[in-house]
Every structure is written in C-alpha cells, then in structure tokens.
Amino acid sequence: MTMTATRPAAVRDRQATRPRRHGRRWPLYTLLAVMSLLTLGPFAAMVIVALSPRNAPTVPAQWPDSLTFDNIVQVLSASGFAEWTLNSLIYSGVSVVVILLTASMAGYAFAKKRFPGRDAMLWTFLATMMVPFQATLIPLYVLISDLDGVDTFWGLIVPTLANSQAVFLMRQFILGLPDELFDAAKVDGASELRVYWTIVVPLTKPILATLGVFVFLWHWNDFLWPLVISQSDATRTLTVGLTVLKTEEMQWSLLMSSAAVSAVPCLVVFFLLQRYLVNSIAMTGLK
C-alpha cells in the first residue's frame, strides 16, 4: 500500500518540475533560434539575389519587386557550367569512395591489429595534420608536374586521397567495437577481407556516412588545389569555374544563381544521409 501510494506522488513531482525545467531553458532556445536565423541569413540573401531580375535593386538595400528563374535558366545553359559541375561530381564522388575504403581499412588495422611500429606509424601519420596544405603545395605541384599529371583527373584526385583525419575518425570508432566479434570470426576461419567486409563495414555504416558527407563537402568546396592543377575546362571544377565567371565581370544575380545551383548537390547529399548522421551521433553518445 505504501509503495502504491508514494509512486503516483513521485510521478506528480516529476511532472510538476518539468514545466519549470523548460522555463529555465527559454534563454537557450532563444539564443539558438537567433543563431539559426543569422546562419540562414546569408543563404536566404543569396537565393533572393539569384531570383531577382538583372540590374534590379535587391537586398539588403531593397526587396526586389518581382522574382524570376531566368538567371538560373541562363546559368544552367551557360557554356562550361555543366562540364564544371560534372568535374566536381567526379572529383568529389571518386574521392569519397576511395577515402572511405582506405580510411576504414587503415582504421581497422590501427585499431584491432598488432604489428611492429603501429603506434609510431599512426602518430606520424596524424602529425601530418599539423602541416598546412599551403606549405606542401609547391613541392606537390612539382611532383605531379614531373609525372605529367597537370590538367588531368588523376593529378586532381590522387594527391587528396591521403586523409589522416578520416583514418583517425575510423580508428576511434572501430576501437569501440567488441573484440569478441573479431575473435569469433577468426575461430570460424574467416579471412581478413571477410572480417572487414562482414563485420567492420556493417558496424561502421553510421560513421562512414558521416565521414562521407564531410569528405564530399571538403572536395566539392575545394578551391586551392583545383585552381593550381586545373588549367582548362576539361578538368576545372565548379568552384574554380565560378571564379572565372566572376573575373569576367559577371552580374551579381547570375553569380548568385551559380552559387545557389552549386549548393544543391550538398543539400541533397545531406538529406539522403541525414538518418545515418543522427545514428552516428546517438551511438557516440551511448559509448
């Protein structure tokens, strides 16, 4: 009787404190809402300028009198834009596939395998993150030039595939996987390739999706290396192509239309992999 009587009282106490707890958080919610609006402000201004008629006053000085899709249609039909977009998709897509494959294999080796010099090799590899890319840009260009890789896709893609951040993230995630799974697979006679494909890959899908989004955004928005190595429209990416259009005194409405169109693939990739991103954050919290 006592337990039955006291349990609803405890429930009532928790329900009574819940509104007060939410009441204390309204400054935090307000701050987050304001920061969200500030973050979305430049993106909204870009879309408005992209949909504004040419030479018409627009934000921030004045709201446009009308909106039109003529600028976007002209950008999509412009010479070179489709080729630059395809080059960016190739550059980003191939980099994502290769980096996820190599980083997951290296992360598995550094996390679950024991071999001489493992820790020294890992920390030496991670130390490369402290070296800015600008410091190695000229030697890297000279090397690729000596190998006749200038203005080629392999010269554009291969130097960016050694990603120490991706290896570190994969290693940290695989460290949390139970060793009993790998021991059981070895007892059953599974090869290293089978262990990797049937255990590591399925269990690391959340972090692979998260890392895939990051790698795609890094390469899609990459500017310095494509600018140096690409010298024609055959290998020029979208970020470099938009800069070329800007130097040709392109109107702001067309330039913003180009930027808005170039942001669409990033949004599509994010929404397609959003479920895996949430799962990755949830699993990290459980660990």
QUIMO-V22695 format. One record per backbone hydrogen bond with DSSP energy under -0.5 kcal/mol. CO is the residue of the C=O (numbers start at 1). NH is the residue of the N-H. Records with the same first field share a line. If there is no record, write none. Layout:
CO->NH  NH
This chain:
1->5
2->6
3->7
4->8
5->9
6->10
7->11
8->12
9->13
10->14
11->15
12->16
13->17
14->18
15->19
16->20
17->21
18->22
19->23
20->24
21->25
22->25
23->26
25->29
26->30
27->31
28->32
29->33
30->34
31->35
32->36
33->37
34->38
35->39
36->40
37->41
38->42
39->43
40->44
41->45
42->46
43->47
44->48
45->49
46->50
47->51
49->52
51->68
53->56
58->61  62
66->53
69->73
70->74
71->75
72->76
73->77
75->78
78->81  82
80->84
81->85
82->86
83->87
84->88  238
85->89
86->90
87->91
88->92
89->93
90->94
91->95
92->96
93->97
94->98
95->99
96->100
97->101
98->102
99->103
100->104
101->105
102->106
103->107
104->108
105->109
106->110
107->111
108->112
109->113
113->115
115->118
117->121
118->122
119->123
120->124
121->125
122->126
123->127
124->128
125->128
126->129
127->130
128->131
130->132
132->135  136
133->136  137
134->138
136->140
137->141
138->142
139->143
140->144
141->145
142->146
143->147
144->149
145->148
149->152
152->156
153->157
154->158
157->160
158->161
161->163
162->164
163->167
164->168
165->169
166->170
167->171
168->172
169->173
170->174
171->175
172->176
173->176
174->177
178->181  182
179->183
180->184
181->185
182->186
183->187
184->188
185->190
186->189
191->195
192->196
193->197
194->198
195->199  200
196->201
199->203
200->204
201->204
202->205
204->208
205->209
206->210
207->211
208->212
209->213
210->214
211->215
212->216
213->217
214->218
215->219
216->220
217->221
223->227
224->228
225->229
226->230
229->151  231
232->235  236
237->241
238->242
239->243
240->244
241->245
242->246
243->247
244->248
245->250
246->249
251->255
252->256
253->257
254->258
255->259
256->260
257->261
258->262
259->263
260->264
261->264  265
263->267
264->268
265->269
266->270
267->271
268->272
269->273
271->274
273->277
274->278
275->279
276->280
277->281
278->282
279->283
280->284
281->285
282->286
283->287
